[in-house]
Amino acid sequence: MTFRIERALDEVGWRILVALQEDARLSFSALGRRVGLSPPAAAERVRRLEDAGIITGYRVELALERLGFPMTAIIRVTAPEEKFRQLKATVRNLTEVLECHHVTGADSLVLKVAAVSVAHLERVIEALGRHGMPTTGIILSSPVPRRAIHGLPRAETDAPAPAKPLTSAGRHARRR
């Protein structure tokens, strides 16, 4: 890690990251109260984390089923090297693709997709099948949804610390 990143990632920096991962809409006032800083100091620390490239954005999580997408699936695609470029282009153009990861191992890509029906999912699978061999698993539930990272283990052999959720106070406050 660079010195600039190490300075930003002291104990307070990690507490800021945890708080913002759990509620990116916290006002600087609420954030400051959570981590023991004044609002201007909290704003400055967030700006430094952004400038260091540690915080890269703020996102909204959607309830896909409430938006008419009751099916979510993980699709692994194995493609020969000569078809990989076409596969990536197809994936970029499929609006159903929520995430795409180029991975090691036998699979070329791992995708997370949203669909309105089995027939819709089948059309996505067929589009991918033109460039490789898709293997699909429909997500039934997510026992571990996206969670906040709470810091680095003390040493490579140490297990990560268990997640410590923060309170949801300030959940509806605006950040800026």
N, C-alpha and C positions, 0 to 999 in steps of 0.2 A: 504494500500500500504506500502511496505517496504521503509525504508529510502533511500536505493540505487535507487529504482525506482522513488521515489519522487524527488530526486536530479536530475535525468536524465530528468524528465518531467517538467522542468521549462519552461518559455515562449519560449526560444530558442530551447529547446528540442522538443516542440510541433511544432514549425515552421519547424524544420528539418523533423519531421514525416510527416507533410503535404506535404512538397516539395518532399520527396521520394515516398510518396504514389501516387503523381501525375506524377512523372517521376523518376523511380528508377535508371535510367541510368545517372543521373546527375554526372558530375565529382565533386570531392571535391572542386575544384576551383569555379565551378558554384554554388554549394550548399552553400559554404561559402559566396559568393556574395549575395545570396538570404537571408541569415539569419544573415549577419553581422559578420562573423567569417573569420579568415584566413583559407586557405586550410588544414594545419595541425590540426588546432583546430576543424574544421568541421569533419575531419577524426577521430579524437579522440572522439568527441561527438557521432558519428555514432557507433564507436567500443563499447563505453559504453552502448549505447542503445541495441546493439546486445548482449553484455555480460549480460545485465539485463534481456534478454529474451523478450524484447519489440519488437524488429525487429527480426522476425524469418525466413525471406527469401525474395528473390526478384523474381518476376515472369514476364512472358511475357503474354500479352493478345492477343489472336488470333482472326482473323475474320473467324469464323467457316464456314460461307457460302462460302467464297473464297477458303476454303480447301475442299469443296465438302460436307459439312454438313449443308444443308439449313434449317433443322428442329431442333429446340431446344424445349424440353418439360420439364414440371415439373410433376413428377409422385409421388403421395402419395401412400404408401403401408401400409395396415393394415394387420397384421399377428398375428395368435395365438402364444402364448408364446412358444409352443413346436416346431414351425417352424421358429422362429426368427433367430436362429443360422444358419440354412440352407439359409435363406433369405440373411443374411449378407455375407455369403460365396459367394453366387451367385452374389450379387452386387459388391463385390470386384473383381470378375472375368469378369464382363461386361465392356469392354473397352469404351462403349458408355457413361458410367456414369462419368460425370464431377465433380459432388459433391454429397455427401450423408450425410444426417443429421438424427440422432436419435432424435426424438422429443417427447414432451409430448402430451397428448390428445389421440384421437381415432386412429390416424395414428401412425405406428411404425417408418417408415422412410419417408423422403422426399428427392427425387432425382432430379438432373438436368441432363438431358441426351441430347446427340447430335445424330442425325440420318440423313442418306442420302436420305431417302424416307419414305413414309407412311408405306410401307411394312416392311422396316427395323425397324421402330418404333414399329410396331405390333409384330415383333419377340422379341424385348426387353420386351414389355408388357407381352407377353406369358411366357417368362422365369421368370419374376417376379411373374406372376399369379400362378405358380406352388407352391409357398410358402405363398401366401397371396392374398389380394384383392387390385389390383392397380386401382387408379383413375388418369386419365391423362388429363393434360391441355397443349395444344401446345402454345408456346410463340409467340405472333404475333408481339410485339415490346416491348421495354424496356424504358419507359419514364424516369426512374431513373436508369441509369447504375451504375456499381460499382463506389462508390465515396469515397473520403478521409474522415476520421474522423478528426475533427478539434480541439478536446479537450473535456474535461468533463464540464458539466454544473456546474455553481457555487454552486448550492445546488440541492438536489433531486427534489425540486418543480420547479426549473427553467427549462425552455425549452432550448434545445441545441441551440447554436448560429447558424445562417444560414451559409451555406457553402460559403467560399470566395475562389474562384479558383485563383490559381497563374498563372503567365504568363507561356507560354510554351518555354521560352528561354532555351537553352541548352538541348533541347529534344533529340538530337542525340549524346551528349557527353557521353563518357564511364565513368563509376563510378571509376573503378580501373585500 
